[in-house]
Amino acid sequence: MPKDVSEIPFESAIERLEKLVEEVEEGEIPLSALVEKYEEGVGLLKHCREALGAAELKLEKLDPNRDEVTPLKEEA
């Protein structure tokens, strides 16, 4: 895994986070490795949150009223 997680596609970062969680949940990991996995996970999580935030901003620019719900008209 590269040190600069900003270059990792969002989907790959999520997959790696899931793998890290599985590895930690399995247990039997030396403390030093556990700390490394935690640090990597924190970086990946930050990257994913930033990517989601950027996507949300783009959506807001495309449709600033997207949070308003328009009721569906019932057909007779």
N, C-alpha and C positions, 0 to 999 in steps of 0.2 A: 504494500500500500504506500503510495507516494506521501511524502511529508506535507505537500501542499494539496490539501483536499479540495480546494476551490476548483481544481481541474477535473475532478471526478464528476461524472454525470449523476444527477439526482437519484435515478433508479439504482445505479451501482452503489451509491452511498447507503441507500436504504437496505439493500441486500447485505452489504458488509456489516451494517449495524445489527441486522437480524442474526447474522452468523456470530458476531461477538457476543450477543446476548445468549445464544445457544451454548457457546463455549463456556461462558461464565456460569450458566445454570447447571452445566454438567459437573462443575466442581473439579476437585483434584488439580487445581492450577496453582503453581507456586506464586507467592505473594508478588514477586517482582514482575511476573508475566501478567498477573491480574491488574497491577497498576498500569502497565503498558497498554493493556486492552481498554482499561477505563479511559486513559488519556486519548487513545485513538477514537473511542466512542464519543467522547465529549467533542472532539474536533469534527467528527462526522455529523453529529447532532446539530452543531452550530451551523455547519454548511447547509444541511437540509432545511433548517429553519429560515436561513437567509434566502435560499432558493424559493421556498414557499412564499415568503414575504414579497419577493420580487415578482413572482407570478400573480399574487393577489393585487399588487399595485398595477400591473399591466391590465388585469381584468377590470379594475376600477376605472382606469383611463378609457377603456373600450366602452364600458357601460356604467356610468357613475350612479345610475338608479337601480342597479341590479339587486340591491337589498330590498327594494320595494316589491311587494307581492301583488300581482295583478290577478284578481279573481277570475276564474274561468266562467264564461257565459254558459248557462245551461240551455241546452237545445230542447225545444218542445216536442 
